[in-house]
Amino acid sequence: QKTPICDFSLPATGCKGQVIQLTDQTINQAGLGWFWIAPGGSLSSSIDENPTVTYNNTGTYNISMVAYNSFGNGIPVTHSITIYPLPNTQATSASVCAGNLVTLSASGASSYMWNTGATTSSISVMLSVSTSYTVVGTTIFGCRKPIETNVNIPVIPTPDICMVTVDSNSINNIIYWEKTSLTSLVDSFIVYREITSNNYQRIGAVGYHDLSEFVDTMRTKYFPNTGDPNQGA
């Protein structure tokens, strides 16, 4: 039947804004209670046996505890902890067309861990749909901060061809398409002609803000054996 011999354990270091566990190691069961003081920190409780504390600023802090039982109080004990900053983890996002390779890069930390398993500061991916990635940056003191990055794969709208006709002299084919339902995501329209069976070659481009019409004058310069409205379908 003795008064408590107070003691507790905690990590030697911690990270800004992250929870620190305090663990009572008092000899002679306290039985009745504990009292904790942590200047500069936010205690989860000042009277629990094993509370937690959080520091929102870096620096070295003292934490004190005293335990007591029906025979009296123990001698208060004090330990210190050093709080380090979190990394300034940053990561690039990107917009890219489906099937193209894109590189995502992280910075602001000493080491990195991607949710893909990669531990490099950058990863290269090739996607068919928009996808989010998470990278966790870690400092040399072990402080970690995750951040999310995104690869946006735009949904490419499909224009409807309204009409294929010929000019008044039956010299060139003319193609018209509907664009009013398409969003400003569209920059331009690319026109292709079938040169041989199922072989389409680009013959022109029209900006979104231009008239949605293309006159196929390219047949006199490129692929002259196709595109003549006076010959074939």
Helices and strands as residue ranges (DSSP letters): E 8-9, E 13-15, E 19-21, E 23-24, E 33-37, E 42-43, E 52-54, E 59-69, E 72-73, E 77-84, E 90-91, E 94-95, E 101-107, E 111-114, E 122-126, E 131-138, E 144-152, E 160-166, E 173-178, E 188-196, E 199-207, E 213-215, G 217-220
